[in-house]
Amino acid sequence: MSCVFCTHIQPEQKLYESRYFFVVFDIAPIQEGHLLIISKAHRMNYRELNEEEIIDLNKLINQLIVLYEDRYHVGVSVIMNNGKQMDDNLHFHVHILPRYQDDAFWDHVEPKHHSFDLEDLKHSLNNKKM
């Protein structure tokens, strides 16, 4: 199967484009105004982005946060879909979600618990073994 982002996004769906990314409305929005920032290149992982792409992405995220906060007076959650847990037929993308004080966003989030070596993570971060 082909990547939806590479083959099914029509030019009229693109709300904005930077050099390396484009912005569209999410087709199944969690909240009105839910956007996706999608890499133009077929990248499956943030780690595949080069330095120019990372800078472009961060500038675009910042521009959208400023727009939402200053013009629409809402908060923003930025969620990156990346790597091994990517949905089928998609590539790397970032969700921009408008947030409201009373939106109950986290109230129904109940992921299946998995153990994680927190001590090793703390050690890796403190010793810069990333």
Backbone hydrogen bonds, N-H to C=O, Kabsch-Sander energy under -0.5 kcal/mol:
donor,donor_aa,acceptor,acceptor_aa,energy
4,V,89,N,-3.5
7,T,3,C,-1.9
8,H,4,V,-2.8
9,I,4,V,-0.5
10,Q,8,H,-0.6
13,Q,10,Q,-1.9
14,K,10,Q,-0.7
14,K,11,P,-1.0
15,L,13,Q,-0.6
15,L,23,V,-3.2
16,Y,23,V,-1.0
18,S,21,F,-2.9
22,F,38,I,-2.2
23,V,16,Y,-2.7
24,V,36,L,-2.1
26,D,34,H,-2.6
34,H,31,Q,-1.6
35,L,96,I,-2.5
36,L,24,V,-2.9
37,I,94,V,-2.9
38,I,22,F,-3.0
38,I,36,L,-0.6
39,S,92,F,-1.3
40,K,20,Y,-2.9
41,A,20,Y,-0.5
43,R,41,A,-1.7
48,E,45,N,-2.2
49,L,46,Y,-1.9
54,I,50,N,-2.3
55,I,51,E,-2.3
56,D,52,E,-2.5
57,L,53,E,-2.8
58,N,54,I,-2.5
59,K,55,I,-2.3
60,L,56,D,-2.3
61,I,57,L,-2.9
62,N,58,N,-2.3
63,Q,59,K,-2.5
64,L,60,L,-2.3
65,I,61,I,-2.4
66,V,62,N,-2.6
67,L,63,Q,-2.3
68,Y,64,L,-2.8
69,E,65,I,-2.9
70,D,66,V,-2.9
71,R,66,V,-0.5
71,R,67,L,-2.2
72,Y,67,L,-1.1
72,Y,68,Y,-0.7
74,V,68,Y,-1.6
75,G,99,R,-2.1
77,S,97,L,-2.2
79,I,77,S,-0.5
79,I,95,H,-2.1
81,N,79,I,-0.5
81,N,93,H,-3.0
82,N,80,M,-0.6
83,G,44,M,-2.4
85,Q,82,N,-1.0
86,M,83,G,-2.0
90,L,87,D,-1.2
92,F,43,R,-3.1
93,H,81,N,-1.7
94,V,37,I,-2.4
95,H,79,I,-3.9
96,I,35,L,-2.5
97,L,77,S,-2.7
97,L,95,H,-0.6
99,R,75,G,-2.7
103,D,100,Y,-1.8
107,D,104,A,-0.9
108,H,104,A,-0.5
109,V,106,W,-1.2
110,E,108,H,-0.8
118,L,116,F,-1.7
121,L,117,D,-2.0
122,K,118,L,-2.7
123,H,119,E,-2.4
124,S,120,D,-2.9
125,L,121,L,-2.7
126,N,122,K,-2.6
127,N,123,H,-2.1
128,K,125,L,-0.8
129,K,124,S,-2.6
130,M,128,K,-0.6
